[in-house]
Amino acid sequence: MEVVSNIITVYLPNYLSNLPVPKSLFGYARLSVVEWFSLVPVVGTVSLLVYITSQAFKPKPPPKKHPVNLKIQKETPKVVNLVDMEDLADKVTYCRCWRSKKFPLCDGSHNKHNEETGDNVGPLVLRRKAAA
């Protein structure tokens, strides 16, 4: 800890007091190449601190919205499928991934979708209870 204390209290003030900082804006034009190189660590450190601070307060962009339905009945304002219960067979599966070629019925397209995206969607399965 004593090393850090010496750096902050002795070496850093000595370094900063020996920097060739001109009194006017035109004084920078008269600096030699060696004097410019001695300013590089200070300018770099200040620039890095300004960049990090500005990134911390930079507003985050809103998340991108991706549609689920990519192609089915895009010309209608809302996709609605109505099925009478009497028309159902003993078991029917409805698509919930919007990838089915037989939409609204499921054709198993969710399996490929799940493999590609890591998702876990599956169909809606409706079945009739067997009569007791």
Buried (B, 14 or more C-beta within 10 A) or exposed (E): EEEEEEEEEEEEEEEEEEEBEEEEEEEEEEBEEEBEEBBEEEEEEEEEEEEEEEEEEEEEEEEEEEEEEEEBEEEEEEEEEEEEEEEEEEEBBBBBBBBBEEBBBBBBBBEEBBEEEEEEBBBEEBEEEEEE
